[in-house]
Every structure is written in structure tokens, then in C-alpha cells.
């Protein structure tokens, strides 16, 4: 059984017991998070596709930790204009573990 959920403007395919990183959530570590924006649920041969979301569908997850991804370097340059800029960015994330999928 798997589901497609929407979190932080992105879509994630999840199944029970799976662990993944999503955009930063406001909940505390160790708490339970529910995702009600479920786009699709598939259970073997049976699938439910939402318009845009599946009604009464819910994915429950446990928030394992919050953190930051590795730093990326952003470099801008305009040739022959003596213009160079370098800066970095570290995106925040929340690591969750999927506990149950209900429809």
C-alpha cells in the first residue's frame, strides 16, 4: 500500500514504515503529524485518485527530527564586468517516519 501526499508544495510517494525528509514542519520532535492532503492511495489493485484530494484519507507520521541539509554554493558572475557574488544556502527539513495510511 502506498499514497501520494502533498507537503511543502511538493509531492511525495510514501508507504508504511518509510522514512523521508520533507520541508520544515512546525511540530515538535517526537510528535505525531497528520497529512490530509492525500492525492492518491493505492492498495494492491485498487486505487483512489483525488480531485484534487482523496476524501477522508489521512496519512499519519511521527516527526523524528528537524535539521538542515548540506550547504550549497551559489555563484553569480557577469563576464568582463568585474561582477562576482558567492553565497551559500542551507535548507531546513523535517525527517518523518510514516506510521499509517487510512482512506
TORTI-733611 format. One record per residue: x, y, z of N, C-alpha, C, O, CB in turn; residue number from 1; residue in three letters. Coordinates in nm, 2 decimals, decimal comma, always signed. Each point is the difference from the previous one (the first is absolute). Glycine has a CB too. Layout:
// residues N
REC  n.east  n.north    n.up  ca.east  ca.north   ca.up  c.east  c.north    c.up  o.east  o.north    o.up  cb.east  cb.north   cb.up  seq  type
REC       X        Y       Z        X         Y       Z       X        Y       Z       X        Y       Z        X         Y       Z  NUM   ALA
...
// end
This chain:
// residues 103
REC  n.east  n.north    n.up  ca.east  ca.north   ca.up  c.east  c.north    c.up  o.east  o.north    o.up  cb.east  cb.north   cb.up  seq  type
REC   +0,08    -0,12   +0,00    -0,08     +0,12   +0,00   +0,09    +0,12   +0,00   +0,10    +0,01   +0,08    -0,29     -0,13   +0,04    1   UNK
REC   +0,16    +0,22   -0,21    +0,07     +0,13   +0,00   -0,10    +0,11   -0,02   -0,11    -0,02   -0,04    +0,32     -0,10   -0,04    2   UNK
REC   -0,16    +0,24   +0,11    -0,08     +0,12   -0,02   +0,09    +0,11   -0,06   +0,12    +0,00   +0,02    -0,28     -0,06   +0,17    3   UNK
REC   +0,10    +0,16   -0,25    +0,07     +0,12   -0,05   -0,06    +0,11   +0,08   -0,12    +0,03   -0,01    +0,16     -0,12   -0,23    4   UNK
REC   +0,05    +0,16   +0,32    -0,04     +0,11   +0,08   +0,06    +0,13   -0,05   +0,10    +0,00   -0,07    -0,13     -0,15   +0,27    5   UNK
REC   -0,03    +0,26   -0,15    +0,05     +0,13   -0,04   +0,05    +0,07   +0,13   -0,08    +0,01   +0,10    -0,07     +0,01   -0,30    6   UNK
REC   +0,28    +0,02   +0,21    +0,05     +0,07   +0,11   +0,10    +0,10   -0,04   +0,10    -0,03   -0,07    -0,14     -0,17   +0,21    7   UNK
REC   +0,02    +0,32   -0,10    +0,10     +0,11   -0,03   +0,01    +0,03   -0,15   +0,10    +0,04   -0,05    +0,03     -0,11   +0,24    8   UNK
REC   -0,25    +0,05   -0,26    +0,00     +0,03   -0,14   +0,06    -0,11   -0,09   +0,01    +0,02   -0,12    +0,00     +0,22   +0,18    9   UNK
REC   +0,03    -0,35   +0,00    +0,06     -0,11   -0,07   -0,09    -0,12   +0,02   -0,07    -0,01   +0,09    +0,30     +0,10   -0,07   10   UNK
REC   -0,22    -0,19   -0,11    -0,07     -0,12   +0,00   +0,10    -0,12   +0,04   +0,11    +0,00   -0,06    -0,28     +0,09   -0,11   11   UNK
REC   +0,13    -0,17   +0,26    +0,08     -0,11   +0,05   -0,08    -0,13   -0,01   -0,11    -0,01   +0,04    +0,24     +0,16   +0,11   12   UNK
REC   -0,06    -0,26   -0,20    -0,06     -0,13   +0,00   +0,05    -0,07   +0,13   +0,12    -0,01   +0,02    -0,13     +0,00   -0,28   13   UNK
REC   -0,09    -0,03   +0,34    +0,04     -0,06   +0,13   -0,07    -0,14   +0,02   -0,11    -0,02   -0,06    +0,14     +0,25   +0,15   14   UNK
REC   +0,03    -0,31   -0,01    -0,06     -0,13   +0,04   +0,03    -0,01   +0,15   +0,09    +0,07   +0,06    -0,06     -0,18   -0,29   15   UNK
REC   -0,10    +0,02   +0,30    +0,01     -0,02   +0,14   +0,14    -0,05   +0,04   +0,06    -0,09   -0,07    -0,31     +0,04   +0,08   16   UNK
REC   +0,30    +0,11   +0,10    +0,14     -0,03   +0,04   +0,11    +0,07   -0,06   +0,11    -0,01   +0,04    -0,20     -0,21   +0,01   17   UNK
REC   +0,06    +0,30   -0,16    +0,10     +0,07   -0,07   +0,04    +0,13   +0,07   -0,08    +0,06   +0,07    -0,01     -0,15   -0,28   18   UNK
REC   +0,21    +0,13   +0,20    +0,05     +0,12   +0,06   +0,04    +0,10   -0,12   +0,07    -0,04   -0,09    +0,01     -0,09   +0,30   19   UNK
REC   -0,11    +0,26   -0,20    +0,03     +0,09   -0,10   +0,02    +0,14   +0,06   -0,05    +0,03   +0,11    -0,07     -0,17   -0,28   20   UNK
REC   +0,18    +0,23   +0,09    +0,02     +0,14   +0,04   -0,09    +0,09   -0,08   -0,01    -0,01   -0,12    +0,25     -0,04   +0,18   21   UNK
REC   -0,31    +0,13   +0,01    -0,10     +0,10   -0,06   +0,04    +0,14   +0,04   +0,09    +0,02   +0,09    -0,28     -0,20   -0,09   22   UNK
REC   +0,12    +0,28   -0,06    +0,03     +0,13   +0,04   -0,03    +0,02   +0,15   -0,08    -0,08   +0,06    +0,02     +0,16   -0,29   23   UNK
REC   +0,12    +0,02   +0,30    -0,01     +0,01   +0,14   -0,15    +0,01   +0,05   -0,08    +0,08   -0,05    +0,31     +0,04   +0,05   24   UNK
REC   -0,26    -0,20   +0,10    -0,13     +0,01   +0,06   +0,01    +0,07   +0,14   +0,10    +0,00   +0,06    -0,17     -0,22   -0,18   25   UNK
REC   -0,04    +0,27   +0,16    +0,00     +0,08   +0,13   -0,02    -0,08   +0,12   +0,01    +0,05   +0,11    -0,10     +0,14   -0,24   26   UNK
REC   +0,06    -0,32   +0,12    -0,02     -0,09   +0,11   +0,13    -0,02   +0,08   +0,11    +0,02   -0,06    -0,30     -0,13   -0,06   27   UNK
REC   +0,18    +0,06   +0,24    +0,12     -0,04   +0,08   +0,05    -0,14   -0,03   -0,08    -0,08   -0,05    +0,00     +0,24   +0,23   28   UNK
REC   +0,20    -0,18   -0,15    +0,06     -0,14   -0,03   -0,07    -0,10   +0,09   -0,02    +0,03   +0,12    +0,24     +0,07   -0,18   29   UNK
REC   -0,25    -0,22   +0,00    -0,06     -0,10   +0,08   -0,16    +0,00   -0,01   -0,06    -0,09   +0,05    +0,26     +0,09   +0,10   30   UNK
REC   -0,25    +0,11   -0,21    -0,15     +0,01   +0,00   -0,05    -0,06   -0,13   +0,07    -0,04   -0,09    -0,06     +0,25   +0,22   31   UNK
REC   -0,14    -0,23   -0,13    -0,07     -0,06   -0,12   -0,05    +0,10   -0,09   -0,06    +0,10   +0,05    +0,00     -0,29   +0,09   32   UNK
REC   +0,08    +0,17   -0,27    -0,04     +0,10   -0,10   -0,10    -0,07   -0,09   +0,03    -0,12   -0,04    +0,19     +0,25   +0,05   33   UNK
REC   -0,33    -0,07   -0,05    -0,09     -0,05   -0,10   +0,00    +0,08   -0,12   -0,01    +0,12   +0,00    -0,13     -0,21   +0,19   34   UNK
REC   +0,14    +0,02   -0,31    +0,00     +0,06   -0,13   -0,14    -0,03   -0,06   -0,03    -0,12   -0,02    +0,28     +0,10   -0,01   35   UNK
REC   -0,33    +0,12   +0,01    -0,14     -0,03   -0,05   +0,00    +0,04   -0,15   -0,11    -0,02   -0,06    +0,01     +0,06   +0,28   36   UNK
REC   +0,20    +0,01   -0,27    +0,01     +0,03   -0,15   +0,06    -0,12   -0,07   +0,11    +0,00   -0,04    -0,08     +0,25   +0,08   37   UNK
REC   -0,12    -0,35   -0,06    +0,04     -0,13   -0,06   -0,05    +0,01   -0,14   -0,13    +0,01   -0,02    +0,12     -0,14   +0,24   38   UNK
REC   +0,10    +0,12   -0,32    -0,04     +0,00   -0,14   -0,04    -0,13   -0,06   -0,09    -0,01   -0,09    +0,24     +0,20   +0,07   39   UNK
REC   -0,10    -0,30   +0,08    -0,03     -0,13   -0,06   +0,04    -0,11   +0,11   +0,09    +0,02   +0,07    -0,05     +0,06   -0,31   40   UNK
REC   -0,12    -0,18   +0,24    +0,02     -0,12   +0,08   -0,01    -0,12   -0,08   -0,10    -0,02   -0,08    +0,01     +0,14   +0,29   41   UNK
REC   +0,19    -0,21   -0,20    -0,01     -0,13   -0,07   +0,02    -0,11   +0,09   +0,10    +0,00   +0,08    -0,01     +0,11   -0,29   42   UNK
REC   -0,18    -0,21   +0,21    +0,01     -0,12   +0,08   -0,01    -0,12   -0,09   -0,11    -0,05   -0,02    +0,00     +0,17   +0,22   43   UNK
REC   +0,23    -0,16   -0,25    +0,00     -0,12   -0,09   -0,06    +0,04   -0,13   +0,05    +0,09   -0,07    -0,07     -0,25   +0,26   44   UNK
REC   -0,09    +0,10   -0,23    -0,07     +0,03   -0,13   -0,10    +0,12   +0,01   -0,04    +0,05   -0,10    +0,07     -0,29   +0,04   45   UNK
REC   -0,06    +0,28   +0,18    -0,10     +0,10   +0,02   +0,06    +0,14   +0,02   +0,09    +0,01   +0,09    -0,25     -0,18   +0,01   46   UNK
REC   +0,12    +0,27   -0,18    +0,06     +0,13   +0,02   -0,11    +0,10   +0,01   -0,10    -0,01   -0,06    +0,30     -0,06   -0,08   47   UNK
REC   -0,17    +0,18   +0,22    -0,09     +0,11   +0,01   +0,08    +0,12   -0,03   +0,11    +0,03   +0,05    -0,25     -0,14   +0,13   48   UNK
REC   +0,09    +0,19   -0,28    +0,06     +0,12   -0,04   -0,09    +0,12   +0,03   -0,12    +0,00   -0,03    +0,24     -0,12   -0,16   49   UNK
REC   -0,06    +0,22   +0,26    -0,08     +0,11   +0,04   -0,02    +0,11   -0,11   +0,07    +0,00   -0,10    +0,02     -0,04   +0,33   50   UNK
REC   -0,18    +0,13   -0,20    -0,03     +0,11   -0,09   -0,01    +0,13   +0,08   -0,12    +0,04   +0,02    +0,00     -0,20   -0,18   51   UNK
REC   +0,22    +0,23   +0,21    +0,14     -0,04   -0,01   +0,04    -0,09   +0,11   +0,11    -0,07   -0,01    -0,07     +0,28   -0,09   52   UNK
REC   -0,12    -0,22   +0,22    +0,04     -0,09   +0,11   -0,10    -0,11   +0,02   -0,12    +0,01   -0,03    +0,24     +0,18   +0,14   53   UNK
REC   -0,07    -0,30   -0,06    -0,09     -0,11   +0,03   -0,07    +0,03   +0,13   +0,06    +0,04   +0,10    +0,09     -0,21   -0,21   54   UNK
REC   -0,29    +0,16   +0,11    -0,08     +0,03   +0,12   +0,03    -0,10   +0,11   +0,01    -0,12   -0,02    -0,19     +0,23   -0,13   55   UNK
REC   +0,18    -0,06   +0,27    +0,01     -0,08   +0,12   +0,13    -0,09   +0,01   +0,01    -0,09   +0,07    -0,25     +0,08   -0,06   56   UNK
REC   +0,34    +0,05   -0,09    +0,13     -0,07   +0,00   +0,10    +0,07   +0,09   -0,01    +0,13   +0,01    -0,03     -0,22   -0,24   57   UNK
REC   +0,12    +0,02   +0,30    +0,09     +0,06   +0,10   +0,13    -0,09   +0,00   -0,01    -0,12   +0,00    -0,18     +0,22   +0,14   58   UNK
REC   +0,30    -0,03   -0,13    +0,13     -0,07   +0,02   +0,05    +0,05   +0,13   +0,02    +0,12   +0,02    +0,03     -0,14   -0,27   59   UNK
REC   -0,02    -0,07   +0,34    +0,06     +0,03   +0,14   +0,14    -0,03   +0,00   +0,05    -0,10   -0,04    -0,27     +0,06   +0,15   60   UNK
REC   +0,30    +0,14   -0,06    +0,15     -0,02   +0,01   +0,05    +0,05   +0,13   -0,07    +0,08   +0,07    +0,09     -0,05   -0,32   61   UNK
REC   +0,10    -0,07   +0,29    +0,06     +0,04   +0,12   +0,12    +0,09   -0,04   +0,08    -0,04   -0,08    -0,15     -0,17   +0,21   62   UNK
REC   +0,08    +0,33   -0,07    +0,11     +0,09   -0,03   +0,12    -0,05   +0,08   +0,01    +0,01   +0,12    -0,16     +0,19   -0,16   63   UNK
REC   +0,25    -0,25   -0,03    +0,12     -0,05   +0,06   +0,10    +0,11   +0,04   +0,05    +0,01   +0,11    -0,08     -0,22   -0,25   64   UNK
REC   +0,06    +0,30   +0,05    +0,10     +0,11   +0,03   -0,02    +0,11   -0,10   -0,06    -0,01   -0,11    +0,22     -0,15   +0,21   65   UNK
REC   -0,11    +0,28   -0,06    +0,02     +0,11   -0,09   +0,14    +0,03   -0,02   +0,09    -0,03   +0,08    -0,30     +0,13   +0,00   66   UNK
REC   +0,25    -0,05   -0,20    +0,14     +0,02   -0,03   +0,02    +0,09   -0,12   -0,09    +0,07   -0,05    +0,14     -0,29   +0,15   67   UNK
REC   +0,07    +0,23   -0,15    +0,04     +0,08   -0,11   +0,07    -0,09   -0,10   +0,09    -0,08   +0,04    -0,08     +0,29   +0,09   68   UNK
REC   -0,04    -0,19   -0,26    +0,08     -0,07   -0,11   +0,14    +0,05   -0,01   +0,03    +0,10   +0,07    -0,25     -0,14   -0,19   69   UNK
REC   +0,30    -0,02   +0,04    +0,13     +0,05   -0,03   +0,00    +0,13   -0,07   -0,10    +0,03   -0,07    +0,18     -0,26   +0,06   70   UNK
REC   +0,02    +0,31   +0,03    +0,01     +0,14   -0,06   +0,02    -0,02   -0,15   +0,08    -0,08   -0,05    +0,01     +0,18   +0,26   71   UNK
REC   -0,17    -0,01   -0,29    +0,03     +0,01   -0,14   +0,06    +0,13   -0,02   -0,03    +0,10   +0,06    -0,16     -0,25   -0,12   72   UNK
REC   +0,28    +0,16   -0,04    +0,06     +0,13   -0,04   -0,07    +0,05   -0,12   -0,02    -0,07   -0,10    +0,24     +0,00   +0,19   73   UNK
REC   -0,25    +0,20   -0,08    -0,06     +0,07   -0,12   +0,10    +0,11   -0,04   +0,05    +0,08   +0,07    -0,29     -0,12   +0,01   74   UNK
REC   +0,28    +0,03   -0,21    +0,10     +0,09   -0,06   -0,06    +0,07   -0,12   -0,05    -0,06   -0,09    +0,24     -0,09   +0,17   75   UNK
REC   -0,18    +0,29   -0,07    -0,05     +0,08   -0,11   +0,12    +0,07   -0,06   +0,09    +0,05   +0,07    -0,32     -0,02   +0,04   76   UNK
REC   +0,23    -0,02   -0,24    +0,11     +0,07   -0,07   -0,05    +0,06   -0,13   -0,08    -0,06   -0,07    +0,25     -0,09   +0,18   77   UNK
REC   -0,12    +0,27   -0,14    -0,02     +0,06   -0,13   +0,13    +0,03   -0,06   +0,08    +0,07   +0,05    -0,30     +0,04   +0,02   78   UNK
REC   +0,25    -0,17   -0,18    +0,13     +0,01   -0,06   +0,03    +0,14   -0,04   -0,08    +0,07   -0,05    +0,06     -0,31   -0,03   79   UNK
REC   +0,15    +0,27   +0,09    +0,05     +0,13   -0,04   -0,05    +0,12   +0,08   +0,02    +0,11   -0,04    +0,01     -0,21   -0,19   80   UNK
REC   -0,11    +0,08   +0,33    -0,06     +0,11   +0,08   +0,05    +0,00   +0,14   -0,05    +0,08   +0,08    -0,15     -0,10   -0,22   81   UNK
REC   +0,30    -0,06   +0,18    +0,05     +0,00   +0,13   -0,11    -0,03   +0,11   +0,00    +0,07   +0,10    +0,19     +0,09   -0,18   82   UNK
REC   -0,28    -0,24   +0,05    -0,11     -0,03   +0,09   +0,00    -0,15   +0,03   -0,02    -0,09   -0,08    -0,12     +0,27   -0,02   83   UNK
REC   +0,16    -0,21   +0,23    +0,00     -0,14   +0,05   -0,06    +0,00   +0,14   +0,04    +0,08   +0,09    +0,17     -0,14   -0,22   84   UNK
REC   -0,31    -0,03   +0,15    -0,06     -0,01   +0,13   -0,01    -0,15   +0,04   -0,04    -0,08   -0,08    -0,09     +0,30   +0,04   85   UNK
REC   +0,17    -0,25   +0,16    -0,01     -0,14   +0,05   -0,08    +0,01   +0,13   +0,04    +0,07   +0,09    +0,18     -0,14   -0,20   86   UNK
REC   -0,32    -0,02   +0,12    -0,06     -0,01   +0,13   -0,05    -0,15   +0,01   -0,01    -0,07   -0,09    -0,06     +0,31   +0,10   87   UNK
REC   +0,04    -0,28   +0,12    -0,04     -0,13   +0,02   -0,14    -0,01   +0,06   -0,06    +0,10   +0,04    +0,29     -0,16   +0,00   88   UNK
REC   -0,29    -0,06   -0,04    -0,14     -0,02   +0,05   -0,01    -0,14   +0,06   +0,05    -0,09   -0,06    -0,14     +0,25   -0,11   89   UNK
REC   +0,03    -0,17   +0,29    -0,03     -0,13   +0,06   -0,15    +0,00   +0,02   -0,06    +0,08   +0,08    +0,29     -0,09   +0,03   90   UNK
REC   -0,30    -0,09   -0,17    -0,14     -0,01   +0,01   -0,04    -0,08   +0,12   +0,06    -0,10   +0,03    -0,08     +0,11   -0,28   91   UNK
REC   -0,08    +0,04   +0,32    -0,05     -0,08   +0,12   -0,09    -0,11   -0,04   -0,06    +0,00   -0,11    +0,07     +0,21   +0,24   92   UNK
REC   -0,01    -0,32   -0,06    -0,08     -0,12   -0,03   -0,05    -0,06   +0,13   +0,05    +0,02   +0,11    +0,07     -0,06   -0,33   93   UNK
REC   -0,23    -0,04   +0,21    -0,04     -0,09   +0,11   +0,00    -0,14   -0,05   -0,05    -0,03   -0,11    -0,10     +0,21   +0,20   94   UNK
REC   +0,20    -0,27   -0,01    +0,01     -0,14   -0,04   -0,12    -0,07   +0,07   -0,02    +0,01   +0,12    +0,27     -0,01   -0,14   95   UNK
REC   -0,33    -0,07   -0,06    -0,12     -0,06   +0,06   +0,00    -0,15   -0,04   +0,07    -0,05   -0,09    -0,20     +0,26   +0,07   96   UNK
REC   +0,06    -0,29   +0,10    -0,02     -0,14   -0,02   -0,15    -0,03   -0,01   -0,07    +0,03   +0,09    +0,29     -0,09   +0,04   97   UNK
REC   -0,26    +0,00   -0,24    -0,14     -0,02   -0,03   -0,05    -0,12   +0,09   +0,06    -0,11   +0,00    -0,03     +0,19   -0,24   98   UNK
REC   -0,13    -0,06   +0,31    -0,06     -0,10   +0,09   -0,12    -0,07   -0,06   -0,01    -0,12   +0,01    +0,10     +0,25   +0,19   99   UNK
REC   -0,18    -0,05   -0,26    -0,12     -0,07   -0,05   -0,06    +0,08   -0,11   +0,02    +0,13   -0,01    -0,07     -0,23   +0,23  100   UNK
REC   -0,02    +0,03   -0,31    -0,07     +0,06   -0,11   -0,15    -0,05   +0,00   -0,02    -0,12   +0,00    +0,23     +0,14   -0,14  101   UNK
REC   -0,30    +0,08   +0,15    -0,14     -0,04   +0,01   -0,08    +0,07   -0,10   +0,03    +0,12   -0,04    -0,01     -0,16   +0,29  102   UNK
REC   -0,12    -0,02   -0,30    -0,09     +0,06   -0,10   -0,14    +0,01   +0,04   -0,09    +0,05   -0,08    +0,24     -0,13   -0,09  103   UNK
// end
